[in-house]
Structure formats: structure tokens, C-alpha cells
Amino acid sequence: MSEYDSDDFQADVIERSHEVPVVVDFWAEWCGPCKALGPVLEKLAGEAGGRWRLAKVDTDKHREAAAGYGIRSIPNVKLFVDGQPISEFVGALPEQAVREWLAEALPGPGADRVRHARELMEGGDPADLVEARQILAEVLEAEPGNLEAKLLAAEAAVFTDPSAASELLEGIDPGSPHHERAAAIGEIARLLGLRESPEDLGDSPLRRAYLDAIEALARRGWEASLAGFIEVVAGDRSLDDDGARRACIAIFTLLGDDAEITRQYRRAFSSAVLS
């Protein structure tokens, strides 16, 4: 039995990943490629010096965990941070490819500071937001490729400096776990930029309603902005190349599916789209 074999998924993976990143090797005794990959992962775990931990999870013994994380083919390797899988690969990659995956997927040394910045932003206090932006700027100076820091910095800047927010989002590509939220923030930055050149929208009976919705968005008046954008979705999908529909999706993404405002307006949005 390997020192990395896990008999308690909750303790060895979920709980431990709140302290240190955990790389989980989903494998089985009958799987040939698993036996090729396993020693590679164990070697790299031994070299890691505690920066991350390895947990080997036998899918035959832990069927519930495997099913819960959608394991359909093995070997499947997932990286867990703060109780959630943030990256994965499938198949027996060669050692160098695994090293490259780890280098890209593992949180950088500024992870704790990024987490603190996120907590400050969640509070909504203007002074906390200023502090968060300063923390993120310092992290990005040291780690310019830290995508989570770039995303949060863009989110913190989007309502005061949309163009800076757009620049920060560069490099967060499709396939990144941050891409969906980055796309939403980018769309909001684009909309706020339209206030500088409203003439670019062309003519439409709903042009004024669209601009009013954008102004409400700039004030973070979520309800007024959604109501305005939904009016435009129902009346003129061609305005700003269906920009009102994209605006609603961006706001829902930013607020989250569980937000009361999202639940309140999603049905009206769906009805407008289908009308």
C-alpha cells in the first residue's frame, strides 16, 4: 500500500485542501495506464516539499467519490483547492507534461493574499475595495500570470476604470476556470465604455432605454439595469448586436445563480428572449 493511498476522501482531500493543494489520482488496480502514471505522481509529490499533497483514490473502493466528480475514464487527476477541483487531466501523461500541468495549475505564492483580497471585496466597503486593489496589484507585480488575481483586479476596477479592467482580462482564455466570469466582466466593461460614444449604437426606438440601463449598471443599480435591458431584449434584439441579452447574462454571472435579483429577473429575461 502506498503512503499516498486514501481511505477517507473527506479528510484526505476535501478538508486537507483547505490547508494545502491536494492532487488526487483516481485510479484502479486493473488499469494499466494508472500503474504507469502513479509512480510519476509519487515521485513529483516527494519532490514537492509539502507545497502540495498527493492522494491516490481507488475508484473501485471509492465509487461514490468517483461518481460524484464525474470520473468516467482513468487515470483521472484532479487538483483540489479549498474543497473544490480547479484543474484536471485524463490519461497517463509523461513526466514533463505532468510537471507543466502542475506549474500552471497550482496556486502561486500569493494565493493567501488573493484570498484576502476576495474577502475584502465581498464586504462591499469602499475602503476595503481600495485595499483589495492594492493587494492585487502587488500580487500581479510578483506574479503577472496569476489569472485569479487578474480576474479579481478586473472586477475591482470595472466600474471605475473599464478600459483597465479589459486589459487585465487579457490572457484569461476559454478553458480557464475563470473564463466565464472574465467574459461577464469584459462585457460589463464594454457596456460602460459605450457611455463615451453612444452615437456608435445607431438608431433604435429603444436606444434611450438601452443607455439608461447602462447608466443604471454603472451605478450598480442591478434591478433598474436588468429591467431596462430586458425591455430592449423584448423590443429590439438587433440593437448593439443583441447587446441587451449579453448584458443580462453578464449581470446574472456576476451576481451568481443564487442571488435574489438573479432569481427575480431570470424568468422575465427568458420570456423576453423567447418572445
Secondary structure as UniProt FT lines:
FT   TURN            3..4
FT   HELIX           10..15
FT   HELIX           16..18
FT   STRAND          22..27
FT   TURN            29..30
FT   HELIX           32..47
FT   TURN            49..50
FT   STRAND          53..58
FT   TURN            59..61
FT   HELIX           63..68
FT   TURN            69..70
FT   STRAND          76..81
FT   TURN            82..83
FT   STRAND          84..90
FT   HELIX           95..105
FT   TURN            109..110
FT   HELIX           111..123
FT   HELIX           126..142
FT   TURN            144..145
FT   HELIX           147..157
FT   TURN            158..160
FT   HELIX           162..168
FT   TURN            169..171
FT   TURN            174..175
FT   TURN            177..178
FT   HELIX           179..193
FT   HELIX           194..196
FT   HELIX           198..201
FT   TURN            205..206
FT   HELIX           207..218
FT   TURN            219..220
FT   HELIX           222..235
FT   TURN            237..242
FT   HELIX           243..255
FT   TURN            257..258
FT   HELIX           260..274
//
